[in-house]
Amino acid sequence: MNIHTHHQKVAKVQQEFATLKKLKEVSLKPKSTTHFFRQRTKKHTLDLTHLNQVIHIDPQQRIAHVEGCTKFFDIAKATLQHNLLPEVTPELRNITIGGTIAGLGVEASSFRYGMVHDTVIEYEVLTGNGDIVTCSPIQNSELFYALPNSLGTIGYVLSCKIRLMPAKNFVKVNIHTFETPQTYFAALEKICDEQEHDFVEGYLDRPDRFLIVTGDFTDLKDRQEPTWHWQHEAFWHFLSTHRQKNFTIPVSDYLWRWDHDCFWIFKGSAGLGSFINNSFVRQIFGHWILRSDFWIYLNGKTRRIRESQWYRKYMGIATREDILQDFVLNLDQARDFFEWYNPAMNVFPVWICPVRNDFSAHFPMHTIPGKYILDIGIYSGKKRTSTNPKDYYNHMLDTHIFKLGGFKGLYSTTLVTEKEFWQEYDHAGYLAVKNTYDREAVFPDVFEKAVGKKTS
Ligand SMILES: Cc1cc2nc3c(=O)[nH]c(=O)nc-3n(C[C@H](O)[C@H](O)[C@H](O)COP(=O)(O)OP(=O)(O)OC[C@H]3O[C@@H](n4cnc5c(N)ncnc54)[C@H](O)[C@@H]3O)c2cc1C
């Protein structure tokens, strides 16, 4: 896309914002497939969804300039034409670059490159003051570091420049199995340290079965059969059956391996889970329904029905508490966490993504020591007893994560008090930037947005 077209769009957005700003309480218009599942109130919304194009790719410098609401699916498609990929490409196709800055983004290449925001070299931001500000580690650096995990409460990303890595047409996947948290986390640290693989992620399907799944770019598709294909089987199901320890798949199948089933979100709902996992259904309807944007859109449209008593009773999930959590612990904390988690919670599968953590000291909303940190994702639910209070397990998890010193990707359900929240993040650091770039508090405070139920 022509950079002038981008500048024209930005000028128009700035004008619209100037009008909205006078009304106060401005909020970003949510896209139909948002991953931010909070109760929303009608606000003065700014629509940035048209800022969704790749502006320029520089294959020599390995840098892409993209608009703030561009989906990773579109970024990856454009960069693959140059045999390049973003250093970190989150697994759900509809996640946007701006959304991952505001809410944190990781992927199996994060053990090498960090989180999505660690791969950004420059942002163009619309601040709460209404200015368009360029920031980087050497220009307006306080803004550059405060944006990640701030949930769009300081400014909106209009465009950014991200680093790219070389890519090949196929990825060879290898699965390694361990039985205890001790042997597992030692092996995970070693694999990350060795830096021999292009991708490293973890998957736990039982308390005594811990998998490390590595991926390596390759040009040659080996002929080994059978292999995994998303139209036959969900990726989580294939990993759980342990039929094959290595296989090679096209790079795009690897990138979106978790996308088709939104990891395993529908596994727990009796009827839907078996429908989607039926091989016949997958082959006939797969192209239309096996994609996270379809599920998340449907999820939004049917939320009211799904939350109703009769639906939950009919689907056999009336006593199920949904657990949709992404949190971050370092390796030592993770060992302690699983000693507690396995007997106390016992909810599987769990996704584990190791993340290189050289830079976190700079970020007020992302502070945790450790050479590597682990993003731990739980996307399911647990049966609760009639005596359990609302959000019993989510509360238990939050208490334990914060007690260990971990922190959260703030799209997740978060149930702590304001005091507990700010014990884990740098309140003074956040406020200093917020008060500079959003002087009149046009945007909400990040605690209010993450934990309170007042804004979208
Ligand atoms: C089921 C599920 C699976 C997930 N899996 C992964 C995964 O595999 N890898 C991963 O990295 N993450 C994952 N996530 C987390 C996801 O990356 C974050 O939720 C991210 O914030 C989603 O971004 P989005 O583009 O969908 O934006 P939204 O969900 O629409 O918005 C998220 C927040 O970002 C703000 N925002 C959006 N765009 C901008 C912008 N341009 N500027 C400033 N603020 C903005 C919004 O106001 C909102 O507060 C998952 C989330 C869910 C629910």
The ligand as an SDF file (V2000), in Angstrom:
LIG
                    3D

 53 58  0  0  0  0  0  0  0  0999 V2000
   -8.7410  -17.9850   22.7600 C   0  0  0  0  0  0  0  0  0  0  0  0
   -7.5490  -17.0910   22.7310 C   0  0  0  0  0  0  0  0  0  0  0  0
   -6.3530  -17.5950   22.2470 C   0  0  0  0  0  0  0  0  0  0  0  0
   -5.2550  -16.7730   22.1960 C   0  0  0  0  0  0  0  0  0  0  0  0
   -4.1020  -17.2800   21.6550 N   0  0  0  0  0  0  0  0  0  0  0  0
   -3.0510  -16.4870   21.5220 C   0  0  0  0  0  0  0  0  0  0  0  0
   -1.8580  -16.9460   20.8920 C   0  0  0  0  0  0  0  0  0  0  0  0
   -1.7880  -18.0590   20.4290 O   0  0  0  0  0  0  0  0  0  0  0  0
   -0.8150  -16.1290   20.8090 N   0  0  0  0  0  0  0  0  0  0  0  0
   -0.8900  -14.8670   21.2870 C   0  0  0  0  0  0  0  0  0  0  0  0
    0.0670  -14.1470   21.1720 O   0  0  0  0  0  0  0  0  0  0  0  0
   -1.9900  -14.3940   21.8820 N   0  0  0  0  0  0  0  0  0  0  0  0
   -3.0610  -15.1710   22.0130 C   0  0  0  0  0  0  0  0  0  0  0  0
   -4.1860  -14.6720   22.5910 N   0  0  0  0  0  0  0  0  0  0  0  0
   -4.1580  -13.3440   23.1760 C   0  0  0  0  0  0  0  0  0  0  0  0
   -4.3090  -12.2490   22.1280 C   0  0  0  0  0  0  0  0  0  0  0  0
   -3.0940  -12.0280   21.4520 O   0  0  0  0  0  0  0  0  0  0  0  0
   -4.6680  -10.9690   22.8500 C   0  0  0  0  0  0  0  0  0  0  0  0
   -5.9490  -11.1590   23.3940 O   0  0  0  0  0  0  0  0  0  0  0  0
   -4.6550   -9.7700   21.9250 C   0  0  0  0  0  0  0  0  0  0  0  0
   -4.8360   -8.6220   22.7060 O   0  0  0  0  0  0  0  0  0  0  0  0
   -5.7520   -9.8880   20.8570 C   0  0  0  0  0  0  0  0  0  0  0  0
   -5.6280   -8.8390   19.9680 O   0  0  0  0  0  0  0  0  0  0  0  0
   -6.7400   -8.4520   18.8980 P   0  0  0  0  0  0  0  0  0  0  0  0
   -5.9920   -7.9670   17.7210 O   0  0  0  0  0  0  0  0  0  0  0  0
   -7.6890   -9.5610   18.6860 O   0  0  0  0  0  0  0  0  0  0  0  0
   -7.4440   -7.2060   19.5690 O   0  0  0  0  0  0  0  0  0  0  0  0
   -8.7420   -7.1500   20.4720 P   0  0  0  0  0  0  0  0  0  0  0  0
   -8.9210   -8.4430   21.1800 O   0  0  0  0  0  0  0  0  0  0  0  0
   -9.8610   -6.6480   19.6710 O   0  0  0  0  0  0  0  0  0  0  0  0
   -8.3180   -6.0250   21.4990 O   0  0  0  0  0  0  0  0  0  0  0  0
   -7.4630   -6.3190   22.5920 C   0  0  0  0  0  0  0  0  0  0  0  0
   -7.1270   -5.0130   23.2980 C   0  0  0  0  0  0  0  0  0  0  0  0
   -6.2300   -4.2960   22.4820 O   0  0  0  0  0  0  0  0  0  0  0  0
   -6.7380   -2.9880   22.2380 C   0  0  0  0  0  0  0  0  0  0  0  0
   -6.3090   -2.6740   20.8750 N   0  0  0  0  0  0  0  0  0  0  0  0
   -6.6720   -3.2900   19.7420 C   0  0  0  0  0  0  0  0  0  0  0  0
   -6.0660   -2.7300   18.6930 N   0  0  0  0  0  0  0  0  0  0  0  0
   -5.2990   -1.7190   19.1750 C   0  0  0  0  0  0  0  0  0  0  0  0
   -4.4280   -0.7700   18.5850 C   0  0  0  0  0  0  0  0  0  0  0  0
   -4.2450   -0.7020   17.2710 N   0  0  0  0  0  0  0  0  0  0  0  0
   -3.8050    0.0980   19.4040 N   0  0  0  0  0  0  0  0  0  0  0  0
   -3.9650    0.0560   20.7440 C   0  0  0  0  0  0  0  0  0  0  0  0
   -4.7940   -0.8070   21.3500 N   0  0  0  0  0  0  0  0  0  0  0  0
   -5.4440   -1.6930   20.5700 C   0  0  0  0  0  0  0  0  0  0  0  0
   -8.2480   -3.0970   22.4060 C   0  0  0  0  0  0  0  0  0  0  0  0
   -8.8220   -1.8780   22.7780 O   0  0  0  0  0  0  0  0  0  0  0  0
   -8.3490   -4.1210   23.5260 C   0  0  0  0  0  0  0  0  0  0  0  0
   -8.1640   -3.5150   24.7750 O   0  0  0  0  0  0  0  0  0  0  0  0
   -5.3170  -15.4590   22.6640 C   0  0  0  0  0  0  0  0  0  0  0  0
   -6.5110  -14.9530   23.1470 C   0  0  0  0  0  0  0  0  0  0  0  0
   -7.6190  -15.7540   23.1810 C   0  0  0  0  0  0  0  0  0  0  0  0
   -8.9050  -15.2010   23.6850 C   0  0  0  0  0  0  0  0  0  0  0  0
  1  2  1  0
  2  3  1  0
  2 52  2  0
  3  4  2  0
  4  5  1  0
  4 50  1  0
  5  6  2  0
  6  7  1  0
  6 13  1  0
  7  8  2  0
  7  9  1  0
  9 10  1  0
 10 11  2  0
 10 12  1  0
 12 13  2  0
 13 14  1  0
 14 15  1  0
 14 50  1  0
 15 16  1  0
 16 17  1  0
 16 18  1  0
 18 19  1  0
 18 20  1  0
 20 21  1  0
 20 22  1  0
 22 23  1  0
 23 24  1  0
 24 25  2  0
 24 26  1  0
 24 27  1  0
 27 28  1  0
 28 29  2  0
 28 30  1  0
 28 31  1  0
 31 32  1  0
 32 33  1  0
 33 34  1  0
 33 48  1  0
 34 35  1  0
 35 36  1  0
 35 46  1  0
 36 37  1  0
 36 45  1  0
 37 38  2  0
 38 39  1  0
 39 40  1  0
 39 45  2  0
 40 41  1  0
 40 42  2  0
 42 43  1  0
 43 44  2  0
 44 45  1  0
 46 47  1  0
 46 48  1  0
 48 49  1  0
 50 51  2  0
 51 52  1  0
 52 53  1  0
M  END
$$$$
